[in-house]
Amino acid sequence: MAEKFPKPPFDTHPSGHAVQVGALAAAGSRMIARPARFFIWLVALALASTRLALLAHDLTDVVAGLLLGIAVDRVVSRTLSSLWTGSEC
């Protein structure tokens, strides 16, 4: 059965859901003990993989979304910590 709305070739973009999951997992993994970090990332990967299961995104979209979310978390974390401490990064 053909797709109702086929995607044009090369029509790809990072998954917004994966961006949010990546940012939350990165932030959450800094707030808890090291042994529990594995479970945060396991849940994050499971949630992000639903985008693949629903055929909403390709694998590269989900990976790019996770990486973008991690990058956003790092930038926000460093910016806020430099504002709170009054020092440059």
ZIQUIKA-V632701 format. One record per residue. RES is the residue in three letters. PHI is phi in radians with two decimals (none if undefined). PSI is psi in whole degrees, -180 to 180 (none if undefined). Layout:
res: <RES	RES>
phi: <PHI	PHI>
psi: <PSI	PSI>
This chain:
res: <MET	ALA	GLU	LYS	PHE	PRO	LYS	PRO	PRO	PHE	ASP	THR	HIS	PRO	SER	GLY	HIS	ALA	VAL	GLN	VAL	GLY	ALA	LEU	ALA	ALA	ALA	GLY	SER	ARG	MET	ILE	ALA	ARG	PRO	ALA	ARG	PHE	PHE	ILE	TRP	LEU	VAL	ALA	LEU	ALA	LEU	ALA	SER	THR	ARG	LEU	ALA	LEU	LEU	ALA	HIS	ASP	LEU	THR	ASP	VAL	VAL	ALA	GLY	LEU	LEU	LEU	GLY	ILE	ALA	VAL	ASP	ARG	VAL	VAL	SER	ARG	THR	LEU	SER	SER	LEU	TRP	THR	GLY	SER	GLU	CYS>
phi: <none	-1.30	-1.16	-1.17	-2.21	-1.14	-1.39	-1.14	-1.08	1.15	-1.59	-2.47	-2.78	-1.06	-1.27	-1.12	-1.09	-1.17	-1.07	-1.14	-1.13	-1.10	-1.17	-1.15	-1.17	-1.14	-1.18	-1.15	-1.25	-1.42	-1.68	-2.16	-1.14	-0.96	-1.08	-1.43	-1.08	-0.99	-1.24	-1.09	-1.24	-1.13	-1.15	-1.07	-1.15	-1.14	-1.15	-1.16	-1.21	-1.12	-1.13	-1.31	-1.10	-1.49	1.03	-1.45	-2.53	-1.49	-1.02	-1.12	-1.11	-1.23	-1.10	-1.08	-1.12	-1.08	-1.13	-1.13	-1.10	-1.12	-1.12	-1.08	-1.05	-1.11	-1.12	-1.12	-1.08	-1.19	-1.13	-1.16	-1.18	-1.25	-1.20	-1.23	-1.59	1.34	-1.99	-1.44	-1.35>
psi: <130	153	147	-44	86	144	136	153	143	18	95	150	153	144	124	-36	-43	-34	-47	-42	-42	-42	-43	-40	-40	-43	-43	-33	-19	-18	-8	170	153	-44	-30	-13	-34	-43	-34	-46	-31	-44	-41	-44	-37	-43	-43	-33	-16	-27	-32	-43	-34	1	31	-27	161	168	-42	-33	-43	-44	-44	-39	-44	-46	-39	-40	-41	-42	-42	-42	-44	-44	-47	-43	-47	-38	-47	-39	-35	-33	-40	-37	-15	17	160	151	none>
